[in-house]
Amino acid sequence: MHEISLVRNIFNTLEAEFPGKMDEIRGIYLTVGELSNIQPLLMKSAFDAILQDEPKFCKTILHVDVLPIKVYCEHCSIESEVGQYKFICSQCGKPCGKVMQGEEMLISKVEFEN
């Protein structure tokens, strides 16, 4: 399960960014794209497993927002949302390979106690 290593990396990143303040973090917000291969339920399960080993994070809650896949059509010059993993333009119906959104995995927000 690669989610365990992802959660560990998130905590390592936050510890590097906010040294000495990890016990004050109350919320971690992730933004993940549909193509990132990250399942919110599995991330939350991995997060809960890490919390068992790291009591200093016990008051922290993980929030995961999933972004849809968006592609850019070079024929129409428009951006459209991908449905059912069909990478075609919603306007002209031609194939689109330029992914504009959907591959992200970002720590979008961190909430502290105060």
DRENTIVEX-154212 format. One record per atom (N, C-alpha, C, O): residue number from 1; residue in three letters; atom name; x, y, z. Coordinates in steps of 0.05 Angstrom, whole numbers, plus 32768, in hexadecimal, padded with zeros to 4 digits. Example, Ala and Ser with C-alpha at 12.3 -4.5 7.8 and 13.67 -1.06 7.14 Angstrom:
DRENTIVEX-154212
resi resn name c1 c2 c3
1 ALA N 8108 7F8E 809C
1 ALA CA 80F6 7FA6 809C
1 ALA C 8108 7FBE 809C
1 ALA O 811D 7FBE 80A9
2 SER N 8101 7FD3 808E
2 SER CA 8111 7FEB 808F
2 SER C 8102 8001 809D
2 SER O 810C 8017 80A1
This chain:
DRENTIVEX-154212
resi resn name c1 c2 c3
1 MET N 8011 7FE8 8000
1 MET CA 8000 8000 8000
1 MET C 8012 8019 8000
1 MET O 801F 801F 8014
2 HIS N 8013 8027 7FEA
2 HIS CA 8024 803E 7FE8
2 HIS C 801A 8056 7FF7
2 HIS O 8029 806A 7FFB
3 GLU N 8002 8055 8001
3 GLU CA 7FF6 806B 8010
3 GLU C 8005 806F 802B
3 GLU O 8008 8086 8034
4 ILE N 800F 805A 8037
4 ILE CA 801E 805C 8050
4 ILE C 8037 806D 804B
4 ILE O 803D 8080 805B
5 SER N 8046 8068 8036
5 SER CA 805E 8078 8030
5 SER C 8057 8094 8028
5 SER O 8066 80A7 802F
6 LEU N 8040 8098 801B
6 LEU CA 8037 80B3 8015
6 LEU C 8031 80C3 802E
6 LEU O 8039 80DA 8031
7 VAL N 8023 80B7 8041
7 VAL CA 801D 80C4 805A
7 VAL C 8036 80CA 806A
7 VAL O 8039 80E0 8075
8 ARG N 8049 80B8 806A
8 ARG CA 8063 80BD 8078
8 ARG C 8071 80D5 806B
8 ARG O 807D 80E5 8078
9 ASN N 8070 80D6 8050
9 ASN CA 807D 80EC 8041
9 ASN C 806F 8106 8047
9 ASN O 807C 811B 8049
10 ILE N 8055 8106 804A
10 ILE CA 8046 811E 8051
10 ILE C 804F 8128 806D
10 ILE O 8055 8140 8070
11 PHE N 8051 8116 8080
11 PHE CA 805A 811E 809B
11 PHE C 8077 8128 809A
11 PHE O 807E 813B 80A8
12 ASN N 8088 811A 808B
12 ASN CA 80A4 8123 8089
12 ASN C 80A6 813F 807D
12 ASN O 80B6 8150 8086
13 THR N 8096 8144 8068
13 THR CA 8095 815F 805C
13 THR C 808C 8174 8070
13 THR O 8097 818A 8071
14 LEU N 8077 816E 807E
14 LEU CA 806C 8181 8092
14 LEU C 8080 8186 80A9
14 LEU O 8083 819C 80B3
15 GLU N 808E 8170 80B2
15 GLU CA 80A2 8174 80C7
15 GLU C 80B9 8185 80BE
15 GLU O 80C3 8195 80CD
16 ALA N 80C0 8183 80A4
16 ALA CA 80D6 8194 809A
16 ALA C 80CC 81B1 8097
16 ALA O 80DC 81C3 809C
17 GLU N 80B3 81B4 8090
17 GLU CA 80A8 81CF 808B
17 GLU C 80A1 81DD 80A5
17 GLU O 80A4 81F6 80A8
18 PHE N 8097 81CE 80B9
18 PHE CA 808E 81D9 80D2
18 PHE C 809C 81CB 80EA
18 PHE O 808E 81BE 80FA
19 PRO N 80B6 81CE 80EC
19 PRO CA 80C4 81C0 8102
19 PRO C 80BA 81CA 811E
19 PRO O 80B7 81E2 8123
20 GLY N 80B5 81B6 812F
20 GLY CA 80AC 81BC 814A
20 GLY C 808E 81C3 814D
20 GLY O 8085 81C8 8163
21 LYS N 8080 81C2 8137
21 LYS CA 8063 81C9 8138
21 LYS C 8051 81B2 8130
21 LYS O 8039 81B6 812D
22 MET N 805C 819A 812D
22 MET CA 804B 8184 8123
22 MET C 8035 817D 8137
22 MET O 801F 8174 812E
23 ASP N 8039 8181 8150
23 ASP CA 8024 817A 8164
23 ASP C 800D 818F 8164
23 ASP O 7FF9 818B 8171
24 GLU N 8011 81A5 8155
24 GLU CA 7FFC 81BA 8153
24 GLU C 7FEB 81B7 813A
24 GLU O 7FD7 81C5 8137
25 ILE N 7FF3 81A5 8128
25 ILE CA 7FE4 81A2 810F
25 ILE C 7FCA 8193 8115
25 ILE O 7FCA 817E 8121
26 ARG N 7FB4 819E 810B
26 ARG CA 7F99 8192 8110
26 ARG C 7F8C 8188 80F6
26 ARG O 7F7B 8177 80F7
27 GLY N 7F94 8193 80E0
27 GLY CA 7F89 818A 80C6
27 GLY C 7F9D 818B 80B0
27 GLY O 7FAC 819F 80AD
28 ILE N 7F9E 8176 80A0
28 ILE CA 7FAE 8175 8088
28 ILE C 7F9B 8171 8070
28 ILE O 7F8C 815E 8070
29 TYR N 7F9D 8183 805D
29 TYR CA 7F8C 8182 8046
29 TYR C 7F9C 817B 802D
29 TYR O 7FAF 8188 8026
30 LEU N 7F94 8165 8020
30 LEU CA 7FA1 815C 8008
30 LEU C 7F8F 8161 7FF0
30 LEU O 7F76 815E 7FF2
31 THR N 7F9B 8168 7FDA
31 THR CA 7F8C 816A 7FC1
31 THR C 7F99 8156 7FAF
31 THR O 7FB1 8157 7FA9
32 VAL N 7F8A 8142 7FA5
32 VAL CA 7F94 812D 7F94
32 VAL C 7F83 812B 7F7B
32 VAL O 7F6B 812E 7F7C
33 GLY N 7F91 8126 7F65
33 GLY CA 7F83 8122 7F4C
33 GLY C 7F7A 8106 7F48
33 GLY O 7F86 80F3 7F54
34 GLU N 7F66 8102 7F37
34 GLU CA 7F5C 80E7 7F32
34 GLU C 7F72 80D5 7F26
34 GLU O 7F71 80BC 7F2A
35 LEU N 7F85 80E0 7F18
35 LEU CA 7F9A 80D0 7F0B
35 LEU C 7FB2 80CC 7F1E
35 LEU O 7FC5 80BE 7F16
36 SER N 7FB1 80D7 7F36
36 SER CA 7FC8 80D4 7F48
36 SER C 7FCA 80B8 7F54
36 SER O 7FDE 80B2 7F62
37 ASN N 7FB6 80A8 7F50
37 ASN CA 7FB6 808C 7F5B
37 ASN C 7FB4 808C 7F79
37 ASN O 7FBF 807A 7F86
38 ILE N 7FA8 80A0 7F85
38 ILE CA 7FA4 80A2 7FA2
38 ILE C 7F87 80A0 7FA8
38 ILE O 7F76 80AF 7F9E
39 GLN N 7F80 808D 7FB8
39 GLN CA 7F65 8088 7FC1
39 GLN C 7F61 8095 7FDC
39 GLN O 7F6E 808E 7FEF
40 PRO N 7F4E 80A8 7FDE
40 PRO CA 7F4A 80B6 7FF8
40 PRO C 7F45 80A3 800F
40 PRO O 7F50 80A8 8025
41 LEU N 7F35 808E 800C
41 LEU CA 7F30 807C 8022
41 LEU C 7F49 806D 802B
41 LEU O 7F4E 806A 8043
42 LEU N 7F5A 8065 8018
42 LEU CA 7F73 8058 801F
42 LEU C 7F86 806B 802C
42 LEU O 7F95 8063 803E
43 MET N 7F87 8085 8023
43 MET CA 7F98 8099 802F
43 MET C 7F8F 809D 804C
43 MET O 7FA0 809F 805E
44 LYS N 7F76 809E 8051
44 LYS CA 7F6C 80A2 806D
44 LYS C 7F72 808A 807E
44 LYS O 7F79 808D 8096
45 SER N 7F70 8072 8073
45 SER CA 7F77 805A 8082
45 SER C 7F95 805A 8089
45 SER O 7F9D 8053 809F
46 ALA N 7FA6 8061 8075
46 ALA CA 7FC3 8063 807A
46 ALA C 7FC9 8078 808F
46 ALA O 7FDA 8074 80A0
47 PHE N 7FBB 808E 808D
47 PHE CA 7FBF 80A4 80A0
47 PHE C 7FB8 809B 80BC
47 PHE O 7FC7 80A0 80CF
48 ASP N 7FA2 808D 80BF
48 ASP CA 7F9A 8082 80D9
48 ASP C 7FAE 806E 80E4
48 ASP O 7FB3 806D 80FC
49 ALA N 7FBA 805E 80D2
49 ALA CA 7FCE 804B 80DA
49 ALA C 7FE7 8059 80E5
49 ALA O 7FF3 8051 80F9
50 ILE N 7FEF 806E 80D7
50 ILE CA 8007 807E 80E0
50 ILE C 8001 808B 80FB
50 ILE O 8013 808D 810C
51 LEU N 7FE9 8094 80FF
51 LEU CA 7FE1 80A1 8118
51 LEU C 7FE5 808E 8130
51 LEU O 7FEB 8097 8146
52 GLN N 7FE2 8074 812B
52 GLN CA 7FE5 8061 8141
52 GLN C 8002 8060 814A
52 GLN O 8008 805C 8162
53 ASP N 8015 8065 8138
53 ASP CA 8032 8065 813E
53 ASP C 803C 8080 8147
53 ASP O 8051 8082 8154
54 GLU N 802E 8095 8140
54 GLU CA 8037 80B0 8145
54 GLU C 8022 80BF 8156
54 GLU O 8012 80CE 814A
55 PRO N 8022 80BD 8170
55 PRO CA 800E 80CA 8180
55 PRO C 800E 80E8 817F
55 PRO O 7FF9 80F5 8185
56 LYS N 8024 80F5 8177
56 LYS CA 8024 8112 8175
56 LYS C 8012 811C 815F
56 LYS O 800B 8134 815F
57 PHE N 8009 810B 814D
57 PHE CA 7FF7 8113 8138
57 PHE C 7FDA 810C 813D
57 PHE O 7FC9 810F 812C
58 CYS N 7FD4 8102 8155
58 CYS CA 7FBA 80F6 815B
58 CYS C 7FA2 810A 8158
58 CYS O 7F8C 8101 8155
59 LYS N 7FA8 8124 815A
59 LYS CA 7F92 8138 8157
59 LYS C 7F90 8143 813B
59 LYS O 7F81 8156 8136
60 THR N 7F9F 8136 8129
60 THR CA 7F9F 8140 810D
60 THR C 7F8B 8130 80FC
60 THR O 7F88 8118 80FF
61 ILE N 7F7D 813F 80EB
61 ILE CA 7F6A 8132 80D9
61 ILE C 7F73 8137 80BC
61 ILE O 7F7C 814C 80B4
62 LEU N 7F71 8122 80AC
62 LEU CA 7F78 8123 808F
62 LEU C 7F5F 8128 807F
62 LEU O 7F4A 811A 8082
63 HIS N 7F60 813B 806D
63 HIS CA 7F4B 8141 805A
63 HIS C 7F56 813D 803E
63 HIS O 7F6C 8146 8037
64 VAL N 7F47 812E 802D
64 VAL CA 7F51 8129 8012
64 VAL C 7F3B 8132 7FFE
64 VAL O 7F25 8128 7FFE
65 ASP N 7F43 8145 7FED
65 ASP CA 7F31 814F 7FD8
65 ASP C 7F3B 8144 7FBD
65 ASP O 7F53 8146 7FB7
66 VAL N 7F29 8139 7FAD
66 VAL CA 7F31 812D 7F93
66 VAL C 7F29 8140 7F7D
66 VAL O 7F12 8149 7F7B
67 LEU N 7F3C 8145 7F6C
67 LEU CA 7F37 8156 7F54
67 LEU C 7F32 8145 7F3C
67 LEU O 7F3E 8130 7F38
68 PRO N 7F1F 814D 7F2C
68 PRO CA 7F19 813E 7F13
68 PRO C 7F2F 8142 7EFF
68 PRO O 7F40 8154 7F01
69 ILE N 7F2F 8132 7EEB
69 ILE CA 7F43 8134 7ED5
69 ILE C 7F39 8149 7EC1
69 ILE O 7F22 8148 7EB9
70 LYS N 7F4B 815B 7EBA
70 LYS CA 7F44 816F 7EA5
70 LYS C 7F5A 816E 7E90
70 LYS O 7F72 816B 7E96
71 VAL N 7F51 816F 7E77
71 VAL CA 7F63 816F 7E60
71 VAL C 7F5F 8188 7E4F
71 VAL O 7F4A 8195 7E50
72 TYR N 7F74 818E 7E40
72 TYR CA 7F72 81A5 7E2E
72 TYR C 7F71 819B 7E11
72 TYR O 7F81 818A 7E08
73 CYS N 7F5D 81A5 7E02
73 CYS CA 7F5A 819D 7DE6
73 CYS C 7F69 81B2 7DD5
73 CYS O 7F62 81C9 7DD5
74 GLU N 7F7C 81A8 7DC6
74 GLU CA 7F8B 81BA 7DB4
74 GLU C 7F7C 81C2 7D9B
74 GLU O 7F83 81D5 7D8E
75 HIS N 7F67 81B3 7D95
75 HIS CA 7F56 81BA 7D7E
75 HIS C 7F43 81D0 7D84
75 HIS O 7F3F 81E3 7D74
76 CYS N 7F36 81CF 7D9C
76 CYS CA 7F22 81E3 7DA4
76 CYS C 7F2D 81F9 7DB6
76 CYS O 7F21 820E 7DBB
77 SER N 7F45 81F4 7DC1
77 SER CA 7F51 8206 7DD5
77 SER C 7F40 8209 7DEE
77 SER O 7F3E 821F 7DF9
78 ILE N 7F34 81F3 7DF7
78 ILE CA 7F24 81F3 7E0F
78 ILE C 7F2E 81DE 7E22
78 ILE O 7F3B 81CA 7E1A
79 GLU N 7F28 81E2 7E3B
79 GLU CA 7F2E 81CE 7E50
79 GLU C 7F14 81C1 7E57
79 GLU O 7EFF 81CE 7E5B
80 SER N 7F14 81A6 7E59
80 SER CA 7EFC 8198 7E61
80 SER C 7F02 8182 7E74
80 SER O 7F18 8177 7E76
81 GLU N 7EED 817A 7E83
81 GLU CA 7EF0 8165 7E97
81 GLU C 7EED 814A 7E8A
81 GLU O 7EDC 8146 7E78
82 VAL N 7EFD 8137 7E93
82 VAL CA 7EFC 811C 7E88
82 VAL C 7EE8 810C 7E98
82 VAL O 7EE7 810C 7EB0
83 GLY N 7ED7 80FE 7E89
83 GLY CA 7EC4 80EC 7E96
83 GLY C 7ECA 80CF 7E8F
83 GLY O 7ED0 80C9 7E78
84 GLN N 7EC8 80BE 7EA2
84 GLN CA 7ECD 80A1 7E9F
84 GLN C 7EE8 809B 7E91
84 GLN O 7EEA 8088 7E82
85 TYR N 7EFC 80AB 7E98
85 TYR CA 7F17 80A8 7E8D
85 TYR C 7F18 80A8 7E6F
85 TYR O 7F2A 809B 7E63
86 LYS N 7F06 80B6 7E62
86 LYS CA 7F07 80B9 7E45
86 LYS C 7F12 80D5 7E3F
86 LYS O 7F05 80E9 7E43
87 PHE N 7F2B 80D5 7E35
87 PHE CA 7F39 80ED 7E30
87 PHE C 7F32 80FA 7E15
87 PHE O 7F42 80FA 7E02
88 ILE N 7F19 8104 7E14
88 ILE CA 7F10 8111 7DFC
88 ILE C 7F04 812C 7E03
88 ILE O 7EFB 8131 7E19
89 CYS N 7F04 813E 7DEF
89 CYS CA 7EFA 8159 7DF3
89 CYS C 7EDB 8158 7DF5
89 CYS O 7ECE 814A 7DE6
90 SER N 7ED1 8166 7E09
90 SER CA 7EB4 8166 7E0D
90 SER C 7EA6 8176 7DF7
90 SER O 7E8E 8173 7DF3
91 GLN N 7EB5 8187 7DE8
91 GLN CA 7EA8 8197 7DD4
91 GLN C 7EAA 818A 7DB8
91 GLN O 7E96 8188 7DAA
92 CYS N 7EC3 8183 7DB0
92 CYS CA 7EC6 8178 7D94
92 CYS C 7EC8 815A 7D93
92 CYS O 7EC5 814F 7D7D
93 GLY N 7ECC 814D 7DAA
93 GLY CA 7ECD 812F 7DAA
93 GLY C 7EE8 8123 7DA2
93 GLY O 7EEA 810B 7DA0
94 LYS N 7EFC 8134 7D9D
94 LYS CA 7F16 812A 7D94
94 LYS C 7F27 8122 7DAD
94 LYS O 7F23 812D 7DC3
95 PRO N 7F39 810F 7DA9
95 PRO CA 7F4A 8107 7DC0
95 PRO C 7F5B 811E 7DCA
95 PRO O 7F65 812F 7DBB
96 CYS N 7F5F 811E 7DE5
96 CYS CA 7F6F 8133 7DF2
96 CYS C 7F84 8124 7E04
96 CYS O 7F7D 8113 7E14
97 GLY N 7F9D 812B 7E00
97 GLY CA 7FB1 811F 7E10
97 GLY C 7FBF 8131 7E24
97 GLY O 7FD0 8129 7E34
98 LYS N 7FB9 814B 7E23
98 LYS CA 7FC6 815F 7E34
98 LYS C 7FB6 8161 7E4E
98 LYS O 7FA2 816F 7E4F
99 VAL N 7FC0 8154 7E63
99 VAL CA 7FB2 8154 7E7D
99 VAL C 7FB9 816E 7E8C
99 VAL O 7FD1 8175 7E90
100 MET N 7FA5 817D 7E93
100 MET CA 7FA8 8197 7EA1
100 MET C 7FA5 8194 7EBF
100 MET O 7FB0 81A3 7ECF
101 GLN N 7F95 8180 7EC7
101 GLN CA 7F8F 817C 7EE4
101 GLN C 7F89 815E 7EE8
101 GLN O 7F7D 8152 7ED6
102 GLY N 7F91 8154 7EFF
102 GLY CA 7F89 8138 7F05
102 GLY C 7FA0 8127 7F0E
102 GLY O 7F9C 8110 7F16
103 GLU N 7FB9 8131 7F0C
103 GLU CA 7FD0 8122 7F14
103 GLU C 7FDC 812B 7F2E
103 GLU O 7FF1 8120 7F37
104 GLU N 7FD0 813F 7F3B
104 GLU CA 7FDB 814C 7F52
104 GLU C 7FDB 813B 7F6B
104 GLU O 7FCA 8129 7F6E
105 MET N 7FED 8141 7F7D
105 MET CA 7FEB 8139 7F99
105 MET C 7FF9 814F 7FA9
105 MET O 8011 8150 7FAA
106 LEU N 7FE8 8160 7FB4
106 LEU CA 7FF2 8178 7FC2
106 LEU C 7FE9 817A 7FDE
106 LEU O 7FD2 8172 7FE5
107 ILE N 7FFA 8183 7FF0
107 ILE CA 7FF1 818C 800A
107 ILE C 7FE6 81A8 8006
107 ILE O 7FF6 81BB 8003
108 SER N 7FCC 81AB 8006
108 SER CA 7FC0 81C5 7FFE
108 SER C 7FBC 81D7 8016
108 SER O 7FBA 81F0 8013
109 LYS N 7FBB 81CC 802E
109 LYS CA 7FB5 81DC 8046
109 LYS C 7FBD 81CD 805F
109 LYS O 7FBB 81B4 8060
110 VAL N 7FC8 81DB 8072
110 VAL CA 7FCE 81D0 808C
110 VAL C 7FC2 81E2 80A2
110 VAL O 7FC7 81FA 80A2
111 GLU N 7FB1 81D6 80B3
111 GLU CA 7FA5 81E5 80C9
111 GLU C 7FB3 81E0 80E3
111 GLU O 7FBA 81C9 80E9
112 PHE N 7FB8 81F5 80F2
112 PHE CA 7FC5 81F3 810C
112 PHE C 7FB1 81F8 8122
112 PHE O 7F9B 8203 811D
113 GLU N 7FB8 81F1 813A
113 GLU CA 7FA6 81F3 8151
113 GLU C 7F9D 8210 8156
113 GLU O 7F86 8215 815C
114 ASN N 7FAF 8223 8154
114 ASN CA 7FA7 823F 8159
114 ASN C 7FA0 824C 8140
114 ASN O 7F99 8264 8140
